[in-house]
Amino acid sequence: MGWRFKRSVRIAKGVRLNVSKSGIGISAGPKGLRVGVGPRGPYTSAGIPGTGLYSVAYTGRGGKAKGAAGASQAAPVSQPSAGGSAIGCGVALTIVGLLAVWGVPAFGAVLMAVGVVLVVIGACDPKREVARKAEEARAKVEAAGDLCDQQRYAEAIPLLEEAKQLVPDVSAIYYLLGHALSGAERFTEAVTWLEEAQERGATDTPLPVVLGYTYYKAGQIEKGMEMLQAIPDDHPLFVTAISLLAGMFEERGQCETAIEVLKRAPLQKRNLTEELLQVHYVLGSYYLRLGDKKSALRHFRRVYAHSMDYRDVKAQIEALSGKL
C-alpha cells in the first residue's frame, strides 16, 4: 500500500505552508476558498466546510480537478506554453501575496514581487509570439477562404501571402495560395506554390486536380494531362479530373479520346450527381459532333430522365428523335 504524508503549518493569519510527499506549497485565504501554489503549479480550492465536498482547479500543466469527497477526475487541460504557465504561477503568487500582506507584510511583498517577475517572464516568452502569429494567420486564411468561395481571388491572394509570412511552415497555406492564383488566372505563379505545397506534404484533396489543371493552363500541357490521368478511380474528385482531361483532349481535336476518358466515369449509377449529369450531357454532345446520333440520344435521354430542364437537353432530344 502506498503511503501518504501531508502537514500544514500556519505561518500567518490565513496563510499556511503545506508539506507533503510530493513537495512543498503555500496557500492563503479563508476556509472553504483558498488559492495557492503547490508541486503541480498554481491552483484554487473551493468547498463547503464540514461536508467533504470540494474542488481543486489547477492552472498549470498536468493538473487534475477533484470533486465530491476528494474523488479525482481527469480535467481537460490544454497544453499551455511555458509563458502561459509562468503567467499563471505569477498571477497565483501575486494573489497569495496580496492575501498574505495583511498577516505577514514582508512575506506577502516577497510573494507579490516574485509573482510580478513571473508574469513579466511569461509575457516575454517567444512561444506567446508564435501563438499570436498562428492566430493572426488563421484569421487571414478564414477570410481568404470566404473570398475564394465568392470567386474574389484577387482579394484573397494578399491575405494568403500575409498568412504565409506569419506561419511559413504550414503546407495548406501554400496550396490555398496556389489555388487562389489559379482562380485569378495567374497560372505560372500558381504552379510554383502548388508544387511547393506538394513538396511540403500537403494533403488537401483537390491538390492533384488543381495542379494538373494549372499545369495545363500554364502551358505545361503534357504534364497536366498526365497528372489528371494518374488520379485513381476512388479519389473524391475523380469525375472532376476526367471531365477536365476530356476537355483537354477535345481542345486538341481528339474527340474520340475524350469520349473514352469520360467512359471511365460511373455512368450506370441509378442516382446521378450534378457531375455525372454533366458527363452524360457532354458525351451526348461529343457523339453528336461525330455523327453518332443514336449514342447521343441515349445519353441525352439519361439526362432527361433525371432532370427534364437540364440545359437544352429537351430540345436536343426532340431534334434527334425526328431525325432517327
Backbone bond lengths (Angstrom), bond angles and torsions (degrees), N, CA, C in turn:
res aa  C-N    CA-C-N  psi(-1)  N-CA   C-N-CA  omega(-1)  CA-C   N-CA-C  phi
1 M - - - 1.469 - - 1.522 108.94 -
2 G 1.324 117.32 133.14 1.455 120.93 178.85 1.514 111.20 -70.28
3 W 1.319 116.46 147.11 1.454 119.45 -179.89 1.511 110.40 -103.36
4 R 1.295 114.19 154.46 1.464 120.49 179.31 1.521 109.08 -129.31
5 F 1.335 114.07 150.85 1.453 118.92 177.39 1.514 108.19 -145.33
6 K 1.292 117.44 129.96 1.457 120.43 176.52 1.519 108.82 -149.85
7 R 1.330 114.49 135.44 1.460 119.61 177.62 1.510 108.07 -140.03
8 S 1.306 115.18 136.14 1.457 120.97 -179.18 1.517 108.36 -120.14
9 V 1.372 114.83 124.73 1.462 120.30 -176.65 1.523 109.23 -116.82
10 R 1.331 116.30 128.84 1.463 120.81 177.62 1.515 108.67 -77.21
11 I 1.356 116.40 121.38 1.467 119.48 178.73 1.513 112.05 -109.23
12 A 1.309 116.20 -11.22 1.464 121.52 175.56 1.517 106.95 -167.63
13 K 1.294 116.58 169.77 1.445 120.46 179.82 1.526 110.32 -61.77
14 G 1.331 115.88 117.09 1.458 121.10 179.17 1.507 114.01 81.68
15 V 1.340 119.20 -2.21 1.465 122.67 -177.58 1.522 109.02 -119.05
16 R 1.361 117.09 130.98 1.449 121.02 -177.91 1.521 110.37 -131.96
17 L 1.366 114.28 143.40 1.455 121.33 172.66 1.518 107.33 -97.14
18 N 1.349 117.52 124.37 1.458 122.47 -175.57 1.525 109.97 -109.86
19 V 1.325 116.43 122.64 1.463 122.97 -179.12 1.519 108.28 -117.59
20 S 1.335 116.52 127.12 1.465 120.63 179.27 1.518 109.12 -142.50
21 K 1.338 115.82 178.34 1.463 121.56 179.21 1.528 111.53 -59.66
22 S 1.342 116.68 -32.92 1.465 120.37 -175.07 1.523 113.07 -87.12
23 G 1.333 119.06 -9.52 1.459 119.56 178.32 1.510 113.10 148.37
24 I 1.328 114.29 -166.47 1.465 121.64 -176.41 1.524 108.90 -117.05
25 G 1.311 116.50 142.11 1.451 121.18 177.74 1.508 110.70 -146.33
26 I 1.299 115.43 175.88 1.460 120.91 179.87 1.518 108.31 -140.45
27 S 1.312 117.01 143.36 1.461 121.48 -179.83 1.510 109.63 -141.59
28 A 1.329 114.20 160.56 1.458 119.73 -179.29 1.508 109.08 -150.79
29 G 1.321 114.64 158.92 1.452 119.41 178.61 1.516 111.41 124.43
30 P 1.339 117.83 167.45 1.453 121.70 179.65 1.522 111.26 -72.50
31 K 1.304 117.21 162.87 1.458 122.17 178.99 1.527 109.71 -61.86
32 G 1.333 114.78 129.44 1.464 119.97 -179.10 1.514 113.67 97.85
33 L 1.344 117.61 -13.62 1.460 120.27 178.16 1.519 108.31 -152.23
34 R 1.352 115.60 103.25 1.455 119.44 -175.12 1.530 110.16 -134.82
35 V 1.329 115.00 154.38 1.460 121.80 171.88 1.512 107.04 -125.74
36 G 1.332 115.85 152.09 1.449 117.46 -178.58 1.512 111.95 -170.92
37 V 1.341 113.13 -178.73 1.457 121.39 176.48 1.512 107.26 -130.15
38 G 1.340 116.77 126.81 1.447 121.88 -179.46 1.513 111.47 -128.75
39 P 1.337 117.65 -170.02 1.469 121.34 -179.25 1.527 113.47 -58.19
40 R 1.336 116.99 -27.24 1.476 120.05 -179.50 1.524 112.80 -97.78
41 G 1.319 117.29 8.52 1.449 119.79 177.07 1.520 112.45 109.46
42 P 1.325 117.30 -174.79 1.463 122.04 -179.35 1.527 111.29 -68.37
43 Y 1.335 116.49 149.86 1.452 120.14 -178.70 1.518 109.88 -154.39
44 T 1.328 114.08 164.67 1.462 121.32 169.78 1.518 107.32 -125.26
45 S 1.314 116.61 143.97 1.458 121.73 -178.76 1.522 108.55 -128.99
46 A 1.347 114.76 131.43 1.461 119.81 178.94 1.518 108.93 -136.91
47 G 1.322 116.85 142.07 1.451 119.34 179.54 1.517 112.15 -166.66
48 I 1.330 114.80 178.41 1.462 121.41 178.30 1.521 107.52 -107.42
49 P 1.322 118.65 108.39 1.466 121.47 -176.50 1.529 112.00 -53.36
50 G 1.345 114.87 135.53 1.457 120.34 175.44 1.515 114.60 86.18
51 T 1.345 118.47 -6.58 1.471 119.94 -178.22 1.516 112.92 -105.19
52 G 1.315 118.55 -18.35 1.461 120.80 -175.37 1.518 112.94 81.22
53 L 1.336 117.01 1.05 1.459 121.20 178.66 1.520 109.65 -94.98
54 Y 1.319 115.77 122.54 1.451 119.41 -179.84 1.527 108.73 -160.04
55 S 1.320 115.30 168.20 1.467 120.63 176.00 1.511 108.81 -141.35
56 V 1.327 115.05 149.25 1.451 121.74 177.95 1.517 107.83 -126.61
57 A 1.317 117.23 127.09 1.465 121.37 179.60 1.518 108.65 -118.94
58 Y 1.325 115.60 118.77 1.464 121.28 178.24 1.515 109.69 -92.85
59 T 1.325 116.69 138.88 1.463 120.39 178.45 1.522 112.23 -100.44
60 G 1.321 116.49 -4.32 1.455 119.80 178.37 1.504 111.77 -95.44
61 R 1.332 118.27 -168.41 1.445 123.97 -176.81 1.519 110.10 -82.87
62 G 1.322 116.35 141.20 1.451 121.91 172.36 1.498 114.90 78.31
63 G 1.324 120.15 9.35 1.441 121.35 -179.40 1.497 113.06 -74.95
64 K 1.350 117.35 162.12 1.454 123.04 175.23 1.515 109.01 -127.56
65 A 1.302 115.69 148.61 1.453 120.04 176.71 1.500 108.63 -97.07
66 K 1.340 117.73 134.47 1.457 121.35 178.06 1.504 110.04 -107.10
67 G 1.330 115.24 138.68 1.445 120.22 -176.66 1.506 112.48 -113.14
68 A 1.353 117.37 -143.44 1.453 123.19 -173.14 1.512 111.67 -54.17
69 A 1.344 115.74 134.08 1.460 124.30 177.11 1.521 111.79 56.69
70 G 1.327 116.94 24.13 1.453 119.87 176.76 1.510 113.68 79.08
71 A 1.347 120.22 8.31 1.460 121.43 179.42 1.510 109.33 -65.75
72 S 1.337 116.59 128.17 1.467 120.50 -175.43 1.514 110.86 -87.68
73 Q 1.333 116.16 136.15 1.457 121.07 176.06 1.521 108.31 -136.76
74 A 1.324 115.84 140.41 1.458 119.76 -176.85 1.513 109.87 -64.58
75 A 1.315 116.06 136.41 1.462 120.82 178.19 1.513 108.92 -105.84
76 P 1.338 117.91 134.76 1.456 120.17 178.94 1.515 110.27 -68.97
77 V 1.322 115.85 97.98 1.461 120.69 -176.66 1.512 108.74 -106.72
78 S 1.331 117.36 125.69 1.455 120.25 175.00 1.513 108.01 -71.80
79 Q 1.312 116.87 160.73 1.451 120.93 179.53 1.521 109.11 -90.11
80 P 1.323 118.29 97.57 1.458 119.83 -176.60 1.512 111.25 -74.87
81 S 1.289 116.06 161.53 1.455 120.28 174.59 1.520 108.59 -74.33
82 A 1.330 114.77 166.48 1.455 118.62 176.75 1.516 109.76 -58.20
83 G 1.316 116.71 -37.46 1.460 120.59 178.66 1.501 111.57 -62.63
84 G 1.353 117.09 -40.28 1.453 120.55 179.55 1.516 111.34 -64.23
85 S 1.344 117.06 -39.08 1.457 120.42 178.71 1.518 110.84 -66.87
86 A 1.331 116.54 -42.34 1.465 120.02 179.95 1.516 110.78 -62.96
87 I 1.319 116.56 -41.12 1.465 119.80 179.31 1.521 110.20 -65.43
88 G 1.346 116.28 -41.50 1.467 119.15 178.86 1.514 111.86 -61.83
89 C 1.343 116.37 -45.31 1.469 119.96 177.43 1.527 110.90 -62.52
90 G 1.341 115.45 -42.31 1.457 119.19 -178.90 1.511 112.40 -62.45
91 V 1.335 116.62 -43.12 1.462 120.65 179.20 1.521 110.38 -62.68
92 A 1.364 115.15 -44.50 1.469 118.76 -179.15 1.527 111.10 -63.07
93 L 1.323 117.24 -44.36 1.468 120.03 178.88 1.526 111.76 -62.98
94 T 1.318 116.07 -38.36 1.467 119.66 178.70 1.518 110.56 -63.20
95 I 1.357 115.88 -42.12 1.472 119.46 178.64 1.523 110.75 -64.29
96 V 1.360 115.40 -45.21 1.469 119.10 178.25 1.524 110.01 -60.37
97 G 1.332 116.34 -41.31 1.459 119.73 178.82 1.511 112.53 -61.37
98 L 1.333 116.35 -41.55 1.462 119.92 178.47 1.522 111.06 -61.88
99 L 1.351 116.06 -40.42 1.460 119.28 179.20 1.522 112.22 -70.08
100 A 1.372 114.80 -30.49 1.466 118.63 -177.27 1.528 112.94 -81.44
101 V 1.328 117.22 -20.95 1.464 120.69 -174.54 1.520 112.31 -55.70
102 W 1.344 115.36 -41.33 1.462 116.09 -176.09 1.525 112.67 -76.13
103 G 1.340 118.79 -12.02 1.466 121.70 175.56 1.506 111.92 -97.73
104 V 1.347 115.62 -53.38 1.472 121.85 178.28 1.525 106.81 -130.65
105 P 1.318 119.12 89.14 1.461 122.41 -173.24 1.520 114.80 -52.31
106 A 1.348 115.95 -45.85 1.466 119.05 -176.75 1.529 110.56 -63.95
107 F 1.331 115.84 -45.33 1.465 120.63 -179.33 1.525 110.23 -63.61
108 G 1.333 117.14 -42.87 1.459 120.74 179.02 1.511 111.89 -62.72
109 A 1.336 116.89 -39.64 1.464 120.70 179.94 1.524 111.36 -64.03
110 V 1.357 115.24 -39.24 1.471 119.48 178.29 1.525 110.23 -63.14
111 L 1.350 116.45 -44.55 1.457 119.78 179.42 1.521 111.45 -61.18
112 M 1.319 116.82 -43.21 1.466 120.04 179.47 1.525 111.20 -63.72
113 A 1.328 116.59 -39.34 1.463 120.04 -179.94 1.525 110.64 -64.12
114 V 1.338 115.42 -44.79 1.468 119.36 178.50 1.525 110.08 -62.77
115 G 1.344 115.94 -40.64 1.460 120.08 179.08 1.511 112.68 -60.64
116 V 1.317 116.49 -43.64 1.470 121.30 179.58 1.524 110.03 -63.39
117 V 1.330 116.80 -42.14 1.467 120.45 178.88 1.525 110.50 -60.87
118 L 1.331 117.37 -43.76 1.465 120.95 179.79 1.531 111.34 -63.57
119 V 1.320 116.46 -39.48 1.471 119.72 178.19 1.523 110.56 -62.52
120 V 1.318 116.45 -43.10 1.473 120.74 179.56 1.520 110.45 -64.26
121 I 1.341 116.57 -42.95 1.468 120.43 179.06 1.529 110.32 -61.87
122 G 1.322 115.26 -44.09 1.463 119.28 -179.84 1.514 112.63 -63.91
123 A 1.325 115.92 -40.13 1.467 120.19 -179.08 1.522 111.50 -65.70
124 C 1.345 116.56 -27.27 1.468 120.45 -179.43 1.527 112.70 -91.54
125 D 1.322 118.03 0.73 1.463 121.31 -178.04 1.532 110.16 -62.87
126 P 1.352 118.64 128.67 1.474 121.42 179.58 1.525 113.08 -57.07
127 K 1.342 117.77 -29.04 1.458 120.40 -178.40 1.524 111.48 -63.68
128 R 1.300 116.52 -29.07 1.469 119.30 178.09 1.526 110.07 -67.77
129 E 1.324 116.96 -36.59 1.460 120.67 177.78 1.527 110.56 -67.84
130 V 1.334 116.11 -37.80 1.467 120.41 177.01 1.524 110.17 -62.12
131 A 1.336 115.55 -44.44 1.464 120.00 179.56 1.527 111.15 -63.75
132 R 1.331 116.33 -38.64 1.468 119.74 179.31 1.520 110.84 -63.87
133 K 1.332 116.13 -43.31 1.463 120.32 179.76 1.528 111.07 -64.37
134 A 1.334 115.96 -40.20 1.463 119.65 179.63 1.523 111.17 -63.20
135 E 1.315 117.13 -40.74 1.458 121.01 179.34 1.523 111.03 -67.59
136 E 1.330 116.79 -40.31 1.466 120.83 178.32 1.528 110.51 -64.51
137 A 1.340 115.83 -41.16 1.466 120.24 178.64 1.520 110.98 -64.68
138 R 1.328 116.36 -40.69 1.466 120.39 179.49 1.523 110.75 -59.49
139 A 1.326 116.48 -43.87 1.466 120.23 179.85 1.534 111.37 -63.44
140 K 1.324 116.55 -39.51 1.466 120.14 179.45 1.532 111.28 -67.41
141 V 1.328 116.30 -39.73 1.470 120.08 179.64 1.524 110.54 -65.73
142 E 1.325 117.08 -41.39 1.464 120.28 178.15 1.523 110.98 -61.64
143 A 1.324 116.33 -44.23 1.468 120.03 179.08 1.527 110.75 -64.13
144 A 1.334 116.52 -40.99 1.468 120.36 178.91 1.518 110.87 -65.35
145 G 1.335 116.98 -38.35 1.462 120.46 178.07 1.520 111.69 -61.14
146 D 1.322 116.31 -41.77 1.470 120.00 177.56 1.532 110.77 -62.39
147 L 1.332 116.34 -40.43 1.462 120.09 179.73 1.532 111.42 -67.00
148 C 1.338 116.34 -38.33 1.471 120.13 177.68 1.523 110.63 -64.65
149 D 1.337 116.60 -38.41 1.468 120.10 177.70 1.526 110.77 -60.14
150 Q 1.331 115.84 -29.96 1.474 121.22 178.65 1.526 111.83 -92.41
151 Q 1.355 115.90 7.18 1.463 122.64 -178.88 1.535 112.25 60.60
152 R 1.313 115.72 28.85 1.472 121.31 176.35 1.538 107.61 -98.26
153 Y 1.335 114.62 62.51 1.456 121.29 -171.66 1.526 112.72 -64.32
154 A 1.321 117.18 -39.01 1.463 120.08 -177.59 1.527 111.38 -60.47
155 E 1.336 117.42 -32.53 1.460 120.89 178.72 1.522 111.66 -79.72
156 A 1.329 116.86 -27.78 1.467 121.09 -178.67 1.528 111.70 -75.43
157 I 1.323 117.19 -32.71 1.470 120.96 -173.23 1.531 112.82 -58.21
158 P 1.358 120.93 -49.25 1.476 119.23 179.63 1.524 113.14 -59.60
159 L 1.321 117.13 -37.17 1.467 119.95 179.43 1.526 110.82 -63.71
160 L 1.332 116.78 -41.69 1.456 120.58 -179.94 1.521 111.83 -70.00
161 E 1.316 116.58 -34.42 1.466 119.62 176.30 1.529 110.46 -65.48
162 E 1.330 116.69 -38.80 1.463 120.43 177.44 1.526 110.65 -67.37
163 A 1.334 116.95 -40.39 1.462 120.70 178.38 1.521 110.87 -63.04
164 K 1.327 116.36 -38.74 1.471 120.91 179.64 1.530 110.71 -64.39
165 Q 1.314 117.08 -35.97 1.454 120.11 177.24 1.526 111.51 -68.14
166 L 1.316 116.30 -34.76 1.465 120.57 -178.94 1.525 111.78 -72.23
167 V 1.331 117.24 -43.18 1.469 121.95 -178.79 1.540 108.52 -131.11
168 P 1.312 117.77 79.13 1.468 121.56 -172.15 1.514 115.19 -69.05
169 D 1.334 118.76 -8.52 1.463 120.03 -176.09 1.532 113.57 -100.34
170 V 1.319 118.16 7.68 1.467 120.84 -178.48 1.534 109.08 -94.13
171 S 1.335 116.15 107.67 1.469 120.77 -174.09 1.524 112.47 -63.88
172 A 1.335 117.35 -31.59 1.469 119.91 -177.75 1.522 111.69 -62.02
173 I 1.337 117.34 -31.25 1.467 119.80 179.47 1.522 110.05 -68.48
174 Y 1.325 117.52 -35.84 1.469 120.53 176.66 1.529 109.76 -63.21
175 Y 1.336 115.82 -40.96 1.468 118.88 178.22 1.532 110.60 -63.33
176 L 1.336 116.75 -47.58 1.459 120.13 -178.33 1.527 111.73 -61.81
177 L 1.334 116.52 -37.89 1.461 120.01 178.33 1.527 110.33 -65.71
178 G 1.337 116.54 -43.44 1.460 120.00 177.39 1.509 112.25 -62.88
179 H 1.337 115.81 -40.33 1.462 120.93 178.88 1.537 110.42 -62.61
180 A 1.335 116.74 -44.00 1.463 120.53 -179.72 1.528 110.98 -65.99
181 L 1.327 116.65 -40.62 1.463 120.17 178.18 1.526 111.20 -64.36
182 S 1.326 116.13 -38.11 1.466 119.97 177.03 1.522 110.08 -65.26
183 G 1.336 116.34 -41.86 1.455 120.00 178.02 1.520 112.22 -62.88
184 A 1.337 115.71 -30.83 1.464 120.69 178.12 1.526 111.80 -85.87
185 E 1.345 116.43 6.28 1.469 124.05 178.67 1.526 112.34 63.79
186 R 1.316 116.04 29.39 1.464 121.89 172.47 1.531 106.19 -101.09
187 F 1.322 115.25 67.75 1.460 121.78 -165.32 1.532 113.34 -67.74
188 T 1.323 117.91 -39.86 1.470 119.35 -178.79 1.519 111.05 -62.27
189 E 1.337 117.23 -43.87 1.468 121.03 176.39 1.519 110.67 -65.31
190 A 1.321 115.90 -39.22 1.463 120.17 -178.39 1.522 111.40 -61.16
191 V 1.335 117.45 -40.58 1.462 121.24 179.33 1.525 110.85 -57.02
192 T 1.331 116.72 -42.97 1.469 121.09 -178.47 1.517 111.48 -56.59
193 W 1.341 116.67 -48.19 1.457 120.11 -175.27 1.525 111.93 -77.41
194 L 1.320 117.92 -32.12 1.462 120.15 176.66 1.527 111.04 -68.05
195 E 1.325 116.48 -39.28 1.466 120.09 175.82 1.525 110.62 -65.12
196 E 1.327 115.92 -39.54 1.469 120.13 177.94 1.525 110.42 -62.34
197 A 1.332 116.06 -42.59 1.469 119.84 177.88 1.521 110.56 -61.11
198 Q 1.319 116.85 -41.79 1.464 121.06 179.84 1.530 110.89 -64.52
199 E 1.319 116.97 -42.68 1.464 120.93 179.20 1.524 111.86 -65.51
200 R 1.319 116.18 -31.29 1.463 120.22 -179.70 1.526 112.29 -83.74
201 G 1.332 116.70 1.99 1.461 120.25 175.68 1.504 115.00 85.73
202 A 1.328 117.74 25.04 1.464 120.05 178.72 1.531 109.49 -60.00
203 T 1.323 116.32 138.21 1.466 121.25 -177.81 1.522 112.25 -111.53
204 D 1.320 117.55 16.60 1.459 120.77 -179.16 1.527 109.84 -61.18
205 T 1.330 116.49 125.70 1.466 121.76 -174.39 1.523 113.77 -54.04
206 P 1.341 120.42 -43.12 1.473 119.42 -177.04 1.524 114.41 -75.48
207 L 1.341 119.19 -7.12 1.460 121.47 -170.86 1.527 113.77 -52.07
208 P 1.347 120.88 -52.52 1.474 118.76 -177.96 1.526 113.00 -63.84
209 V 1.331 117.59 -32.96 1.466 120.60 179.06 1.524 110.00 -69.54
210 V 1.325 116.25 -48.21 1.469 120.65 -179.49 1.527 110.32 -63.27
211 L 1.333 116.36 -41.87 1.462 119.53 -179.19 1.528 110.97 -66.49
212 G 1.344 117.77 -42.17 1.462 120.52 177.84 1.516 111.68 -60.45
213 Y 1.325 116.70 -45.85 1.465 121.36 178.73 1.521 110.82 -63.24
214 T 1.355 116.65 -41.91 1.462 120.96 -177.20 1.529 111.03 -68.16
215 Y 1.334 116.76 -39.26 1.464 119.27 174.09 1.527 110.24 -54.78
216 Y 1.306 115.26 -48.14 1.471 120.93 -177.26 1.527 110.74 -60.07
217 K 1.339 116.33 -46.92 1.463 120.54 -177.33 1.524 111.76 -72.04
218 A 1.324 116.73 -22.68 1.466 120.43 178.93 1.522 111.58 -85.11
219 G 1.315 116.77 1.74 1.464 120.13 178.04 1.507 114.08 98.53
220 Q 1.345 117.60 -5.42 1.469 120.78 177.02 1.534 108.01 -91.41
221 I 1.316 115.13 68.02 1.464 122.50 -167.32 1.526 112.77 -61.92
222 E 1.322 116.81 -53.67 1.463 120.35 -177.24 1.536 111.03 -61.52
223 K 1.308 116.47 -41.32 1.465 121.03 -179.03 1.524 110.83 -63.02
224 G 1.332 115.77 -41.23 1.458 119.89 179.35 1.512 112.03 -66.39
225 M 1.333 116.88 -43.26 1.462 120.62 -179.03 1.527 111.23 -67.09
226 E 1.335 116.73 -38.31 1.467 120.12 178.45 1.527 111.02 -64.81
227 M 1.328 116.52 -37.83 1.467 119.37 179.55 1.525 110.81 -65.75
228 L 1.325 117.02 -41.66 1.461 120.28 179.06 1.522 111.22 -68.18
229 Q 1.322 117.38 -36.19 1.464 120.86 177.70 1.523 111.87 -63.78
230 A 1.333 116.29 -30.62 1.463 120.81 -175.32 1.523 113.36 -81.11
231 I 1.323 118.26 -8.06 1.461 120.57 -179.14 1.535 108.86 -70.19
232 P 1.330 118.72 124.51 1.470 121.66 -174.22 1.527 113.49 -71.55
233 D 1.338 115.11 160.41 1.464 120.96 -177.65 1.521 113.23 -61.47
234 D 1.338 117.76 -27.62 1.463 120.01 -176.59 1.528 113.00 -89.87
235 H 1.313 117.50 5.32 1.473 120.37 177.20 1.524 108.79 -71.23
236 P 1.339 118.35 137.48 1.471 120.94 -178.45 1.524 114.20 -56.21
237 L 1.332 117.54 -26.69 1.465 121.12 -178.38 1.532 111.62 -109.68
238 F 1.332 116.18 28.15 1.458 120.53 -178.40 1.530 111.80 -60.15
239 V 1.338 117.51 -45.92 1.473 120.77 -178.28 1.526 110.04 -63.82
240 T 1.320 116.79 -39.85 1.465 120.20 176.41 1.527 110.61 -61.07
241 A 1.334 116.12 -42.73 1.464 120.70 -178.16 1.523 111.34 -62.81
242 I 1.346 117.64 -46.58 1.466 118.34 -177.37 1.532 111.30 -73.41
243 S 1.329 117.03 -25.97 1.468 119.23 175.18 1.529 110.28 -66.01
244 L 1.348 116.09 -43.35 1.462 120.16 176.21 1.526 110.52 -62.95
245 L 1.323 115.95 -43.58 1.460 120.76 -178.58 1.528 110.99 -62.92
246 A 1.326 116.65 -42.94 1.472 120.30 178.60 1.525 110.42 -61.33
247 G 1.324 116.54 -40.97 1.464 119.81 178.27 1.519 111.94 -62.76
248 M 1.331 116.76 -34.05 1.463 120.31 178.35 1.525 111.11 -67.80
249 F 1.333 116.15 -42.91 1.466 119.22 176.93 1.529 110.90 -64.11
250 E 1.338 115.63 -39.81 1.464 119.66 -179.43 1.522 110.73 -64.42
251 E 1.337 117.31 -38.20 1.459 121.18 177.81 1.528 111.79 -62.80
252 R 1.311 115.82 -27.96 1.462 120.88 -179.57 1.535 111.63 -90.62
253 G 1.332 116.15 7.69 1.456 120.30 178.29 1.511 114.90 80.65
254 Q 1.328 117.47 15.27 1.463 121.69 -177.82 1.538 109.15 -106.06
255 C 1.334 115.71 68.01 1.456 121.43 -174.09 1.528 111.86 -65.80
256 E 1.343 117.13 -38.31 1.467 120.14 179.81 1.539 110.45 -63.03
257 T 1.320 116.51 -40.52 1.468 120.17 178.15 1.525 110.54 -66.94
258 A 1.324 116.48 -38.54 1.466 120.32 177.79 1.524 110.34 -59.60
259 I 1.349 117.09 -39.39 1.465 121.17 178.43 1.529 110.52 -63.71
260 E 1.323 116.69 -43.43 1.468 120.48 179.86 1.526 111.53 -62.70
261 V 1.326 115.55 -36.32 1.468 119.77 177.90 1.526 110.17 -63.93
262 L 1.343 116.89 -45.51 1.467 120.42 -177.59 1.525 112.21 -69.71
263 K 1.319 117.36 -22.04 1.465 120.02 177.21 1.526 112.23 -67.17
264 R 1.328 116.54 -14.61 1.471 120.13 177.68 1.532 111.63 -73.42
265 A 1.319 116.66 -14.15 1.475 120.61 179.35 1.531 109.78 -71.54
266 P 1.330 116.99 153.16 1.474 120.73 177.93 1.532 110.85 -75.09
267 L 1.316 116.32 73.62 1.470 121.92 -171.61 1.522 113.66 -72.67
268 Q 1.330 117.51 -17.83 1.464 120.08 -176.31 1.530 113.61 -89.90
269 K 1.317 117.07 4.69 1.471 119.20 177.97 1.521 110.28 -59.81
270 R 1.326 116.36 140.19 1.467 120.23 -179.05 1.517 111.43 -70.16
271 N 1.313 116.92 -41.73 1.464 120.98 179.30 1.526 108.65 -103.74
272 L 1.299 115.40 112.51 1.458 120.49 -176.13 1.530 111.63 -88.99
273 T 1.312 114.68 132.28 1.465 119.83 173.04 1.525 109.17 -78.17
274 E 1.318 115.95 172.22 1.463 120.51 177.49 1.528 110.35 -58.78
275 E 1.335 116.14 -38.72 1.462 119.84 179.79 1.526 111.57 -65.16
276 L 1.334 117.23 -41.64 1.468 119.97 -179.34 1.529 111.56 -71.24
277 L 1.327 116.56 -33.62 1.467 118.81 173.76 1.525 109.82 -59.47
278 Q 1.318 115.84 -42.62 1.463 119.98 179.71 1.527 110.65 -64.84
279 V 1.343 117.10 -39.86 1.464 119.96 179.45 1.525 110.52 -61.18
280 H 1.349 117.17 -45.87 1.469 120.23 178.39 1.533 110.97 -61.02
281 Y 1.323 116.05 -42.51 1.469 119.67 -179.59 1.527 111.01 -63.56
282 V 1.334 116.75 -45.16 1.458 120.41 -179.72 1.529 110.42 -64.98
283 L 1.333 116.72 -40.01 1.467 119.31 176.51 1.531 110.93 -59.74
284 G 1.339 115.64 -42.95 1.460 119.10 176.92 1.518 111.31 -58.83
285 S 1.332 116.59 -41.81 1.468 121.10 179.99 1.527 111.35 -65.79
286 Y 1.357 116.68 -41.28 1.461 120.00 179.35 1.530 111.13 -64.88
287 Y 1.329 116.62 -45.57 1.470 119.97 179.70 1.533 110.61 -62.19
288 L 1.330 115.61 -39.26 1.461 119.55 179.05 1.525 110.69 -62.85
289 R 1.331 115.79 -39.92 1.456 120.29 178.76 1.536 110.74 -63.45
290 L 1.327 116.35 -33.68 1.469 120.37 -179.24 1.531 112.42 -85.23
291 G 1.338 116.25 -3.45 1.460 119.88 178.47 1.509 114.54 88.89
292 D 1.336 117.71 4.57 1.473 121.07 178.63 1.528 107.73 -89.87
293 K 1.337 115.90 82.58 1.461 121.01 -174.10 1.525 112.41 -69.99
294 K 1.315 116.78 -32.22 1.458 119.67 -179.39 1.533 110.62 -64.76
295 S 1.327 116.85 -46.58 1.471 120.57 178.32 1.527 110.62 -66.24
296 A 1.334 116.61 -38.40 1.462 120.44 178.67 1.519 110.31 -61.16
297 L 1.352 115.71 -45.17 1.460 119.77 -179.28 1.523 111.21 -63.45
298 R 1.341 116.84 -37.54 1.466 120.23 -179.79 1.528 111.14 -60.54
299 H 1.303 117.36 -43.10 1.468 120.83 -178.92 1.528 111.36 -73.81
300 F 1.316 117.45 -37.86 1.466 119.72 177.49 1.532 110.70 -63.81
301 R 1.334 116.45 -39.38 1.467 119.83 179.00 1.529 111.48 -66.38
302 R 1.308 116.31 -34.88 1.472 119.09 177.41 1.532 109.99 -63.46
303 V 1.313 115.72 -39.83 1.471 119.41 176.78 1.521 110.00 -65.55
304 Y 1.317 116.65 -46.23 1.468 122.37 -177.09 1.536 111.46 -60.45
305 A 1.340 116.20 -36.18 1.465 120.93 -179.84 1.526 112.06 -63.68
306 H 1.338 116.84 -25.73 1.465 120.79 -179.20 1.523 112.79 -102.00
307 S 1.328 116.43 -26.83 1.469 119.52 -178.08 1.524 108.92 -154.65
308 M 1.340 116.45 99.52 1.465 120.58 -174.70 1.525 113.30 -66.60
309 D 1.330 116.77 -25.90 1.464 119.44 -177.05 1.527 112.37 -101.15
310 Y 1.342 117.17 19.54 1.463 119.80 -178.77 1.528 109.40 -72.15
311 R 1.298 116.20 116.91 1.468 123.72 179.76 1.543 110.09 44.42
312 D 1.348 115.43 -129.14 1.468 119.68 -179.41 1.528 111.37 -108.85
313 V 1.355 116.27 28.93 1.466 119.79 -172.59 1.533 111.94 -61.62
314 K 1.335 117.30 -35.97 1.468 120.03 179.58 1.533 110.54 -62.43
315 A 1.318 117.01 -44.86 1.466 120.77 179.33 1.524 110.87 -65.36
316 Q 1.331 116.74 -36.99 1.458 120.33 178.87 1.530 110.69 -63.38
317 I 1.334 116.16 -43.25 1.469 119.67 -179.87 1.524 110.46 -65.63
318 E 1.326 116.97 -44.09 1.467 119.71 179.99 1.530 110.99 -61.39
319 A 1.322 117.32 -41.02 1.464 120.85 179.87 1.512 111.24 -66.64
320 L 1.321 117.69 -42.53 1.462 121.23 -177.64 1.524 112.12 -73.84
321 S 1.319 116.83 -35.96 1.468 120.36 -178.08 1.514 111.15 -63.16
322 G 1.327 118.00 -33.87 1.454 120.97 -179.60 1.506 112.85 -78.58
323 K 1.338 116.58 -13.37 1.464 119.24 -176.07 1.529 112.12 -104.41
324 L 1.312 119.17 -10.79 1.469 121.42 -177.79 1.512 111.38 -81.28
